[in-house]
Amino acid sequence: MRCLTLAELLRRHGVQAVFVCRPMPGHLCEQLEKKGFRVLRLREAAAGPASADPASWLGASVAEDAAETAAALATLGMQPDWLVVDNYALDAAWERALRPRVRHIMVIDDLANRVHECDLLLDQNYYQDLEHRYDGLVPAQCEKLLGPQYVLLRQEFLDARPMAKPRSGKVGRLLVFLGGSDPENFTGRALQAITQANARDLQVDAVVGASNVHHEEIRKACLDLPNASFHRQVNNMAALMLQADLAIGAGGSTTWERCLLGLPALTLVIAQNQLQTTRDLSAIGLAWYLGRAQELSAADIAAALRNALADPARLRDMSARSIQFMAGAGTPALNSMLEKLFKVTHA
């Protein structure tokens, strides 16, 4: 999704973007094509990730993936100015193999756990040690764009920002969104928590993506809550966030959408790359970190929800801090990123 945001931003500046994807369970190739982007599909993977180790997420060996990607790029009939790499299974070995095929390489990362061969690196997350996380991991001449000021925000959120106001801390409407696919159904667990917290009088918006395999179960769970609405594959997430007083959500890129619009959140970490940034944001009052989602029961989430409902001062402070923290994010910083891209391209 963050690559789609970047591609749409580039398209508004007259740049043609093409996606190279390996179809795996839950892939978004058709959605990319509906958005008007060409998708070069690699050989379909037989199965999804074999484990939590990102190395198993590629669907092929690194050498096979590099060769297939090179062959896909050759079908374009020209040398791309930029190759944008956003995949936790890829590192400098893959990037070196693709170097001859493109003019420049940009990497989007937030793990800072492997070496890259790139000209530009984007890490849009917040970390207390942000400035030094990539020391020794990128070439000396690599441009680094670090921090939430460079977050890839969809236009609907930038358009909604002027309407965002700090919340009062009183909660009447709750947004539940735990990722587009949510294969372990943490959304269902959160809905159970609402009942266990005796918060059934809250207005609830539960949102899932098109690839959520539990969508029917979640829809039925919403019917059991007197004031719940079920939403699938929405195009008005910013509006739903503006209406909400509190969210139960995942770490990751949605964190920055919530922060931009001043929406306080009970945050569950559903992937390893979300852990440090969520903890660090919690330390400065921008998130209410509950823990790893896999380790949280509905009763745990219910207890946190009761605590949040009883602490309007903390929610009010979180909302105000979030809006202030994100004041520098958005169009100016994204335009700065584009200028860096074009400056390197035209050097």
C-alpha positions in Angstrom: 0.0 0.0 0.0 2.8 2.4 0.7 4.2 1.7 -2.8 0.8 2.4 -4.2 0.8 5.7 -2.4 4.2 6.6 -3.8 3.1 5.5 -7.3 0.1 7.7 -7.2 2.2 10.6 -6.0 4.6 10.1 -8.8 1.8 9.9 -11.4 0.5 13.3 -10.3 4.0 14.6 -11.2 3.9 13.0 -14.6 6.0 9.9 -13.8 5.0 6.5 -15.0 5.1 3.8 -12.4 5.0 0.0 -13.1 4.7 -2.7 -10.4 6.6 -6.0 -10.4 4.8 -8.4 -8.1 4.8 -12.1 -7.4 1.2 -13.3 -6.9 0.9 -14.8 -3.4 -2.1 -15.5 -1.2 -3.8 -12.1 -0.5 -2.0 -10.3 -3.4 -3.3 -6.9 -4.6 -2.4 -7.2 -8.3 -6.0 -6.7 -9.5 -6.4 -3.7 -7.2 -3.3 -2.1 -8.6 -4.6 -2.6 -12.1 -8.0 -1.1 -11.2 -6.0 2.0 -10.1 -4.6 2.2 -13.6 -1.1 0.8 -13.0 0.6 -1.9 -15.2 1.5 -4.9 -13.2 4.3 -7.3 -14.3 3.5 -10.6 -12.6 6.3 -13.0 -11.7 5.8 -16.7 -11.5 3.0 -17.4 -9.0 4.2 -18.7 -5.6 2.7 -22.0 -4.5 2.1 -20.9 -0.9 2.3 -17.9 1.4 4.9 -17.1 4.0 6.3 -20.3 5.6 7.1 -18.6 8.9 7.6 -15.3 10.6 11.0 -15.1 9.0 10.9 -12.5 6.2 13.3 -14.7 4.2 10.4 -17.1 3.6 8.2 -14.4 2.2 9.7 -14.2 -1.3 8.1 -17.2 -2.9 11.4 -18.1 -4.6 15.1 -18.0 -4.0 16.8 -14.6 -4.1 18.6 -15.6 -7.2 15.4 -16.8 -8.9 13.6 -13.7 -7.9 16.3 -11.4 -9.2 16.4 -13.2 -12.5 12.7 -13.1 -12.9 12.6 -9.4 -12.0 15.3 -8.6 -14.5 13.4 -10.5 -17.2 10.2 -8.6 -16.3 12.0 -5.3 -16.6 13.4 -6.2 -20.0 9.8 -6.4 -21.3 9.5 -2.6 -20.8 11.8 -1.9 -23.7 13.7 0.8 -21.8 15.8 1.3 -18.7 13.8 2.5 -15.7 15.1 5.6 -14.0 14.3 4.1 -10.6 13.7 0.7 -9.1 11.8 1.0 -5.8 12.4 -2.0 -3.5 10.0 -2.7 -0.7 10.4 -6.3 0.5 11.8 -7.5 3.8 13.3 -10.6 2.1 15.6 -8.6 -0.2 18.9 -7.0 0.5 22.1 -5.9 -1.2 22.7 -9.2 -3.0 19.4 -8.8 -4.9 19.9 -5.1 -5.4 23.4 -5.6 -6.9 22.0 -8.1 -9.3 19.4 -5.6 -10.6 21.9 -2.6 -10.6 22.7 -3.0 -14.4 19.0 -3.0 -15.3 18.1 0.4 -13.8 19.7 3.9 -13.3 19.0 4.2 -9.6 17.7 2.2 -6.7 15.4 3.3 -3.9 14.8 1.1 -0.8 11.9 1.4 1.6 12.7 -0.2 4.8 12.0 0.0 8.5 13.8 -3.1 10.0 17.4 -1.8 9.6 18.6 -5.4 9.9 20.5 -6.0 6.6 22.8 -4.3 4.1 21.4 -2.4 1.1 22.9 -1.3 -2.2 20.9 1.8 -3.0 21.0 5.5 -3.9 18.1 6.5 -1.7 16.6 5.0 1.5 13.2 5.8 3.0 12.3 4.8 6.5 9.1 6.7 7.4 8.8 5.5 11.0 9.8 7.0 14.3 12.6 5.5 16.4 14.6 7.1 19.3 17.8 6.1 17.5 16.6 7.0 14.0 19.6 8.9 12.8 22.0 6.0 13.3 19.9 2.9 12.5 21.4 2.5 9.0 25.0 3.3 9.9 27.0 0.7 8.0 24.0 -0.7 6.2 23.9 1.6 3.1 26.6 3.1 0.9 28.2 6.3 2.1 26.7 8.3 -0.8 23.2 7.0 -0.2 20.6 9.7 0.6 18.5 8.9 3.7 15.0 10.2 4.2 14.2 9.3 7.8 11.2 9.9 10.0 7.5 10.4 9.9 7.8 13.8 8.0 8.4 11.6 4.9 5.5 9.2 5.6 3.7 8.2 2.4 0.2 9.5 3.1 -2.7 8.9 0.7 -4.2 12.1 -0.6 -7.5 11.5 1.3 -5.6 11.9 4.6 -3.8 15.1 3.5 -7.2 16.5 2.4 -8.8 15.6 5.7 -6.1 17.1 7.9 -7.6 20.6 8.1 -10.7 19.1 9.6 -8.9 17.1 12.3 -9.3 18.5 15.8 -7.8 17.3 19.1 -10.3 14.8 20.7 -12.0 15.7 24.0 -11.1 12.3 25.5 -14.7 11.3 25.8 -15.4 8.2 23.7 -18.7 7.7 21.8 -17.4 6.2 18.6 -14.8 3.5 18.2 -12.9 2.5 15.0 -11.6 -1.1 14.8 -9.1 -1.7 12.0 -6.3 -4.3 12.3 -4.9 -4.4 8.8 -6.4 -5.2 5.4 -5.9 -9.0 5.4 -5.8 -9.8 9.2 -5.3 -13.5 8.7 -5.4 -14.3 12.4 -8.7 -12.4 12.9 -7.6 -10.0 15.5 -10.6 -7.9 14.4 -12.9 -10.6 15.7 -11.0 -10.6 19.0 -11.3 -6.9 19.3 -15.1 -7.1 18.8 -15.3 -9.7 21.5 -13.4 -7.3 23.8 -16.0 -4.6 23.2 -18.7 -6.9 24.7 -16.5 -8.1 27.5 -15.7 -4.4 28.4 -19.4 -3.7 28.7 -19.0 -1.1 25.9 -21.8 -2.2 23.7 -23.3 1.3 23.8 -20.4 2.6 21.8 -20.8 3.3 18.1 -18.4 0.9 16.4 -17.0 0.9 12.9 -15.2 -2.3 12.0 -13.1 -2.2 8.8 -11.5 -5.0 6.9 -9.9 -5.3 3.5 -11.0 -7.2 0.4 -8.6 -10.0 1.1 -9.8 -10.7 4.7 -10.8 -14.3 4.7 -12.8 -13.8 7.9 -15.0 -11.0 6.6 -18.3 -13.0 6.9 -17.5 -14.0 10.5 -16.7 -10.4 11.3 -19.8 -9.1 9.6 -21.9 -11.5 11.7 -20.1 -10.3 14.9 -21.0 -6.8 14.0 -24.7 -7.8 13.8 -24.5 -9.0 17.4 -23.3 -5.6 18.5 -26.3 -3.2 18.7 -24.4 -0.1 17.4 -21.7 -1.7 15.1 -21.2 -1.1 11.4 -19.3 -3.4 9.1 -17.1 -2.0 6.3 -15.2 -3.9 3.7 -12.5 -2.4 1.4 -13.5 1.2 2.1 -12.4 4.3 0.3 -13.3 6.7 3.1 -10.9 5.6 5.8 -10.0 9.2 6.6 -13.7 10.1 7.1 -14.1 7.2 9.5 -11.0 8.3 11.4 -12.3 11.8 11.7 -15.6 10.6 13.1 -14.0 8.3 15.7 -12.9 9.2 19.2 -10.7 6.2 19.7 -9.3 3.3 17.6 -8.2 -0.2 18.2 -5.6 -0.7 15.6 -2.3 -2.2 14.5 1.1 -0.6 14.3 2.5 0.1 10.9 1.6 2.7 8.3 -2.0 3.2 9.7 -0.4 4.6 12.8 0.6 7.7 10.9 -2.8 8.1 9.4 -4.3 8.1 12.9 -1.7 10.5 14.2 -2.1 12.9 11.4 -5.9 13.1 12.2 -5.4 13.2 15.9 -7.1 9.8 16.6 -5.8 8.2 19.8 -5.4 4.4 19.6 -5.0 1.2 21.5 -2.2 -0.3 19.4 -1.5 -4.0 18.9 1.7 -5.1 17.2 0.9 -7.7 14.6 4.3 -7.9 12.9 7.9 -7.7 14.1 8.6 -4.5 12.1 6.0 -2.6 14.1 7.4 -3.4 17.5 10.2 -0.9 18.1 8.4 2.1 16.6 5.2 1.4 18.5 7.1 1.1 21.8 9.1 4.3 21.0 5.9 6.2 20.1 4.3 4.9 23.3 7.2 6.3 25.3 6.5 9.8 24.0 2.8 9.6 24.5 1.6 9.0 20.9 0.4 5.5 21.2 -1.2 3.3 23.9 0.8 0.1 23.3 -1.0 -3.1 24.4 1.5 -5.7 23.3 2.0 -8.3 20.6 -1.4 -9.2 19.2 -0.7 -12.9 19.2 -0.2 -12.8 23.0 -3.3 -10.7 23.7 -6.7 -12.3 24.6 -10.0 -10.6 24.2 -10.0 -10.1 28.0 -6.7 -8.3 27.7 -8.0 -5.9 25.1 -11.2 -5.5 27.1 -9.2 -4.4 30.1 -7.3 -1.9 28.1 -10.5 -0.5 26.6 -12.0 -0.1 30.0 -8.9 1.7 31.2 -9.0 4.0 28.1 -12.6 4.9 28.6 -11.9 5.8 32.2 -8.9 8.0 31.3 -10.1 10.8 29.0 -7.2 13.0 30.0 -4.7 10.5 28.5 -6.7 10.2 25.3 -7.0 14.0 25.0 -3.2 14.4 25.5 -2.4 11.6 23.0 -4.6 13.3 20.4 -3.1 16.7 20.8 0.5 15.4 20.8 -0.2 13.4 17.6 -1.5 16.4 15.7 1.5 18.5 16.8 4.0 15.7 16.0 2.7 15.3 12.5 2.6 19.0 11.7 5.7 18.7 9.4 4.4 15.7 7.5 2.7 15.8 4.2 3.0 17.7 1.0 6.2 19.7 1.7 8.2 16.7 2.8 6.9 14.5 0.0 7.7 17.2 -2.5 11.2 17.3 -1.0 11.5 13.5 -1.5 10.4 13.9 -5.2 13.0 16.7 -5.7 15.7 14.3 -4.4 14.5 11.6 -6.7 14.5 13.9 -9.7 17.8 15.6 -8.7 19.6 12.2 -8.7 17.8 11.2 -11.9 18.9 14.3 -13.8 22.4 14.4 -12.4 
